[in-house]
Amino acid sequence: MRIRRILAGVLTGLLLSAAGASAQDYPSRPIRFIVGFAAGGGNDLFARLVLQKFQEQTGYTAVVENKPGAGGRISSDYVAHQPADGYTVLVGATGQMAIATAVIPNINYNAVTSFIPLNMIASFPLVLVVPVNHPAKTVKELVAWAKANPDKSNYATSSPAFTIPTELFKLKTGMPATAIPYKGSNESNACVVSEQCLFTISDGPPAIALVLGGKTRALAVTGSERSPLLPDVPSMAEAGYPEVNTKLWSGFFVPAGTPKPIVDKLTKDIGRALADAHVQEGLKKMAVTPGGPTGDAFKKVIEADIKTFAEVAKAANLKFQ
């Protein structure tokens, strides 16, 4: 038994020494950052903005690779099964991480157990918009109109990331509305512009541009705070529905098992890039709040989101594939 303990101690020492050495030499080759959406989309733009500064500050080589498909789930599955050595980093969003884990059956990864969260890049509320000529000027007026006209009440959505918050809104207000699926949030907003859809709850970049251009009317933003880009639009809390508080986010993740020294190094270096004034301003221009929690605090956000999304899907009897 004593010999076994000695051997176990030697082995542990060797492993710790090897991990320390690998972290000391890290990175010795380019780091791949995997984005689960096409180039030019929100998560892709977030990543490229941050990583340009990351390269400038560190001298490391960061390569962005786009692996779009299945709402980002292809990229999450791919990174989850890569070597845990810090050379493959996922740029993960709420939909492919927390929502997929909560409501998509038979996926080959779990947002909490398959990854180690590094830094949240940004978070953002969603925007409830209606046609600019619709008689509803407030959220409560929209709810009342939908209840009075259930056969004309529908909403546009392009992913579970928008369907679930909208169904939460329906649960908390009691209003009826039938989902009309689209391929992207640009199309969802276009449906509202054309008055074919009563409303959509959308991410900021496509929605806010149309609101500011006078093409749609924003009735509220989800959560308890107003958007700096829509200062005259109330929050859902102000509108009387504080429980409709969904915020989406994007962040950096590495596979579970990545050595802690490498995790700490990446978190620190990415955090420094995120704190840069140019990066902060660039993210704000994309209608998001820069930065957010890191490490375990970020993990707790994800765990809470998974619980909420699962509860809403169950209450609304939603099924996703």
C-alpha positions as CSV (number, residue, x, y, z in Angstrom):
1,M,0.0,0.0,0.0
2,R,2.9,2.3,0.9
3,I,4.5,1.7,-2.5
4,R,1.2,2.4,-4.3
5,R,0.8,5.7,-2.4
6,I,4.4,6.7,-3.4
7,L,3.8,5.8,-7.0
8,A,0.5,7.7,-7.0
9,G,2.3,10.7,-5.5
10,V,5.0,10.6,-8.1
11,L,2.5,10.2,-10.9
12,T,0.5,13.2,-9.6
13,G,3.6,15.3,-9.4
14,L,4.6,14.4,-13.0
15,L,1.1,15.3,-14.3
16,L,1.1,18.6,-12.5
17,S,4.6,19.3,-13.7
18,A,3.6,18.5,-17.3
19,A,0.5,20.7,-17.0
20,G,2.6,23.6,-15.6
21,A,5.1,23.2,-18.5
22,S,2.4,23.1,-21.1
23,A,0.8,26.2,-19.6
24,Q,4.2,27.9,-19.5
25,D,4.8,27.2,-23.2
26,Y,1.3,28.1,-24.2
27,P,0.5,29.1,-26.8
28,S,3.2,27.7,-29.1
29,R,0.9,27.7,-32.2
30,P,-2.2,29.5,-33.4
31,I,-5.4,29.3,-31.3
32,R,-8.6,28.5,-33.2
33,F,-11.7,30.3,-32.3
34,I,-14.8,28.4,-33.6
35,V,-17.9,30.4,-34.4
36,G,-21.1,28.5,-35.0
37,F,-22.6,31.0,-37.4
38,A,-21.8,32.5,-40.8
39,A,-19.3,35.3,-41.2
40,G,-20.9,38.7,-40.7
41,G,-23.4,37.6,-38.1
42,G,-23.5,39.0,-34.6
43,N,-21.3,36.4,-32.9
44,D,-18.8,36.4,-35.7
45,L,-18.5,40.2,-35.5
46,F,-18.2,40.1,-31.7
47,A,-15.4,37.6,-31.9
48,R,-13.4,39.3,-34.6
49,L,-13.6,42.7,-32.8
50,V,-12.3,41.2,-29.5
51,L,-9.7,38.9,-31.1
52,Q,-8.2,41.6,-33.2
53,K,-7.3,43.5,-30.0
54,F,-6.4,40.2,-28.3
55,Q,-3.8,39.5,-31.0
56,E,-2.4,43.1,-30.8
57,Q,-2.0,42.9,-27.0
58,T,-0.6,39.4,-26.7
59,G,1.2,38.7,-30.0
60,Y,-0.6,35.4,-30.2
61,T,-2.2,34.2,-33.5
62,A,-5.9,33.9,-33.3
63,V,-7.7,32.2,-36.2
64,V,-11.5,32.5,-36.5
65,E,-13.2,29.5,-38.1
66,N,-16.9,29.6,-39.0
67,K,-18.7,26.2,-38.6
68,P,-22.4,27.2,-39.1
69,G,-25.3,24.9,-38.9
70,A,-28.1,23.7,-36.6
71,G,-28.3,27.1,-34.7
72,G,-24.7,26.9,-33.7
73,R,-24.9,23.3,-32.3
74,I,-22.5,21.9,-34.9
75,S,-19.8,24.1,-33.6
76,S,-20.5,23.3,-29.9
77,D,-20.5,19.6,-30.6
78,Y,-17.2,20.0,-32.5
79,V,-15.4,21.9,-29.8
80,A,-16.7,19.7,-27.0
81,H,-14.9,16.8,-28.5
82,Q,-11.6,18.5,-29.3
83,P,-8.4,18.1,-27.2
84,A,-8.6,20.0,-24.0
85,D,-5.3,21.9,-24.6
86,G,-6.5,25.5,-25.1
87,Y,-6.0,25.5,-28.8
88,T,-9.6,25.2,-29.7
89,V,-12.0,27.9,-28.2
90,L,-15.7,28.1,-28.8
91,V,-17.5,31.4,-29.4
92,G,-20.8,30.2,-27.9
93,A,-24.2,31.9,-27.7
94,T,-27.2,31.4,-25.5
95,G,-29.1,29.4,-28.1
96,Q,-26.5,26.8,-28.8
97,M,-25.5,26.5,-25.2
98,A,-28.1,27.1,-22.5
99,I,-31.2,26.7,-24.7
100,A,-29.9,23.7,-26.6
101,T,-29.0,22.0,-23.3
102,A,-32.4,22.8,-21.9
103,V,-34.8,21.8,-24.7
104,I,-33.0,20.0,-27.6
105,P,-33.1,16.2,-27.2
106,N,-30.2,13.9,-28.0
107,I,-27.4,16.5,-28.4
108,N,-23.9,15.2,-27.8
109,Y,-22.8,17.9,-25.4
110,N,-23.9,19.8,-22.3
111,A,-23.3,23.5,-21.8
112,V,-22.2,23.1,-18.2
113,T,-20.4,19.8,-18.1
114,S,-18.7,19.7,-21.6
115,F,-17.1,23.2,-21.3
116,I,-15.3,25.6,-19.1
117,P,-16.6,29.1,-19.5
118,L,-13.9,31.8,-19.9
119,N,-15.3,35.3,-20.5
120,M,-18.8,36.6,-21.4
121,I,-18.3,38.8,-24.5
122,A,-21.6,40.7,-24.2
123,S,-25.2,40.4,-23.2
124,F,-28.2,42.0,-24.6
125,P,-32.0,42.3,-24.1
126,L,-34.5,41.6,-26.8
127,V,-36.9,44.1,-28.3
128,L,-40.7,43.7,-28.8
129,V,-41.7,45.4,-32.0
130,V,-45.1,45.9,-33.8
131,P,-46.0,47.4,-37.1
132,V,-45.6,51.2,-37.0
133,N,-49.2,51.8,-37.8
134,H,-50.7,49.3,-35.3
135,P,-53.1,50.9,-32.8
136,A,-51.2,49.4,-29.8
137,K,-48.9,52.0,-28.3
138,T,-48.0,50.0,-25.1
139,V,-47.4,46.4,-24.2
140,K,-50.7,46.3,-22.2
141,E,-52.6,47.6,-25.3
142,L,-51.0,44.9,-27.4
143,V,-52.0,42.2,-25.0
144,A,-55.6,43.6,-24.9
145,W,-55.7,43.8,-28.7
146,A,-54.4,40.2,-29.1
147,K,-57.0,38.9,-26.6
148,A,-59.8,40.7,-28.6
149,N,-58.5,39.5,-31.9
150,P,-57.0,36.0,-31.3
151,D,-57.4,35.0,-35.0
152,K,-55.1,37.9,-36.0
153,S,-52.5,37.4,-33.3
154,N,-49.3,35.9,-34.5
155,Y,-45.6,36.4,-34.0
156,A,-42.4,35.9,-36.0
157,T,-39.5,33.8,-34.7
158,S,-36.4,32.4,-36.2
159,S,-35.0,30.2,-33.4
160,P,-35.7,28.8,-29.9
161,A,-33.7,31.8,-28.6
162,F,-36.7,34.0,-29.6
163,T,-39.5,31.4,-29.4
164,I,-38.9,30.7,-25.7
165,P,-38.9,34.4,-24.6
166,T,-42.0,35.0,-26.6
167,E,-43.8,32.0,-25.1
168,L,-42.7,33.3,-21.7
169,F,-44.3,36.6,-22.6
170,K,-47.5,34.8,-23.5
171,L,-47.5,32.8,-20.3
172,K,-47.1,35.9,-18.2
173,T,-49.7,38.0,-20.0
174,G,-52.2,35.3,-21.0
175,M,-52.3,36.6,-24.6
176,P,-52.8,34.3,-27.6
177,A,-50.3,34.3,-30.5
178,T,-49.3,31.7,-33.1
179,A,-45.7,31.3,-34.1
180,I,-44.6,31.9,-37.7
181,P,-41.1,30.5,-38.3
182,Y,-38.4,32.3,-40.3
183,K,-34.8,31.6,-41.1
184,G,-33.4,34.7,-39.4
185,S,-34.3,37.7,-37.3
186,N,-34.0,40.0,-40.3
187,E,-36.9,38.1,-41.9
188,S,-38.9,38.1,-38.6
189,N,-38.6,41.9,-38.5
190,A,-39.5,42.2,-42.2
191,C,-42.7,40.3,-41.5
192,V,-43.6,43.0,-38.9
193,V,-42.7,45.8,-41.3
194,S,-45.1,44.3,-43.9
195,E,-47.8,43.9,-41.3
196,Q,-48.1,40.2,-41.9
197,C,-47.0,39.5,-38.3
198,L,-48.4,41.2,-35.3
199,F,-45.1,41.3,-33.4
200,T,-41.7,39.8,-33.0
201,I,-39.4,39.7,-30.0
202,S,-36.0,40.1,-31.6
203,D,-32.3,40.7,-31.0
204,G,-31.3,44.4,-31.2
205,P,-29.2,44.9,-34.4
206,P,-32.0,44.1,-36.9
207,A,-34.8,45.5,-34.7
208,I,-33.3,48.8,-33.5
209,A,-32.3,49.9,-37.0
210,L,-35.9,49.5,-38.2
211,V,-37.3,51.2,-35.1
212,L,-35.0,54.2,-35.5
213,G,-35.8,54.3,-39.2
214,G,-39.5,54.6,-38.5
215,K,-40.4,51.2,-40.0
216,T,-41.6,49.5,-36.8
217,R,-42.5,50.6,-33.3
218,A,-40.8,49.2,-30.2
219,L,-43.1,48.7,-27.2
220,A,-40.5,47.3,-24.7
221,V,-37.1,45.7,-24.2
222,T,-36.9,42.6,-22.1
223,G,-35.5,42.9,-18.6
224,S,-35.5,45.7,-16.0
225,E,-33.4,48.3,-17.8
226,R,-33.9,50.4,-20.9
227,S,-31.6,50.1,-23.9
228,P,-29.2,53.1,-24.3
229,L,-30.1,53.0,-28.0
230,L,-33.8,53.2,-27.3
231,P,-34.0,55.5,-24.3
232,D,-37.7,56.3,-24.8
233,V,-38.7,52.6,-24.9
234,P,-39.7,51.1,-21.5
235,S,-38.3,47.9,-20.1
236,M,-40.7,45.0,-19.6
237,A,-40.5,45.6,-15.9
238,E,-41.7,49.2,-16.4
239,A,-44.4,47.9,-18.7
240,G,-45.7,45.7,-15.9
241,Y,-44.2,42.4,-16.8
242,P,-40.9,42.0,-14.7
243,E,-40.8,38.3,-15.2
244,V,-40.2,38.7,-19.0
245,N,-36.6,39.4,-18.3
246,T,-34.7,37.3,-21.0
247,K,-31.2,38.4,-21.9
248,L,-29.1,36.6,-24.4
249,W,-25.3,36.5,-24.3
250,S,-22.2,35.4,-26.2
251,G,-19.0,34.1,-24.7
252,F,-15.7,32.1,-25.0
253,F,-15.5,28.5,-23.9
254,V,-12.9,25.7,-23.9
255,P,-13.5,22.0,-23.6
256,A,-13.8,20.5,-20.1
257,G,-10.5,19.2,-18.8
258,T,-8.5,22.1,-20.1
259,P,-5.7,22.8,-17.6
260,K,-6.4,25.6,-15.1
261,P,-3.3,27.6,-15.8
262,I,-4.3,27.7,-19.5
263,V,-7.9,28.6,-18.6
264,D,-6.6,31.4,-16.3
265,K,-4.2,32.7,-18.9
266,L,-6.9,32.9,-21.6
267,T,-9.4,34.4,-19.3
268,K,-7.0,37.1,-18.3
269,D,-5.8,37.9,-21.8
270,I,-9.3,37.9,-23.3
271,G,-10.5,40.1,-20.4
272,R,-7.8,42.6,-21.2
273,A,-8.9,42.8,-24.8
274,L,-12.6,43.2,-23.7
275,A,-11.7,46.1,-21.4
276,D,-10.1,48.0,-24.3
277,A,-12.0,51.3,-25.0
278,H,-12.2,50.7,-28.7
279,V,-13.6,47.2,-28.2
280,Q,-16.1,48.4,-25.7
281,E,-17.3,51.2,-28.0
282,G,-17.5,48.7,-31.0
283,L,-19.7,46.3,-29.0
284,K,-22.0,49.1,-27.8
285,K,-22.5,50.1,-31.4
286,M,-23.9,46.6,-32.0
287,A,-26.6,47.2,-29.4
288,V,-25.1,45.0,-26.7
289,T,-23.6,45.5,-23.2
290,P,-19.9,44.6,-23.3
291,G,-18.3,42.2,-20.9
292,G,-19.9,40.2,-18.1
293,P,-19.0,37.5,-15.6
294,T,-16.2,35.0,-16.1
295,G,-15.5,31.5,-14.9
296,D,-17.7,30.1,-12.2
297,A,-19.9,33.3,-12.1
298,F,-20.5,32.8,-15.9
299,K,-21.3,29.2,-15.2
300,K,-24.0,30.1,-12.7
301,V,-25.7,32.4,-15.3
302,I,-25.7,29.4,-17.7
303,E,-27.1,27.0,-15.1
304,A,-29.9,29.5,-14.2
305,D,-30.7,30.0,-17.9
306,I,-31.0,26.3,-18.5
307,K,-33.4,26.0,-15.6
308,T,-35.6,28.9,-16.8
309,F,-35.7,27.8,-20.5
310,A,-36.6,24.2,-19.5
311,E,-39.4,25.4,-17.3
312,V,-40.9,27.7,-20.0
313,A,-40.6,25.0,-22.7
314,K,-42.4,22.6,-20.4
315,A,-45.1,25.1,-19.4
316,A,-45.8,26.1,-23.0
317,N,-45.5,22.5,-24.2
318,L,-42.8,23.4,-26.7
319,K,-41.0,20.7,-28.7
320,F,-37.7,21.4,-30.6
321,Q,-35.5,19.2,-32.8
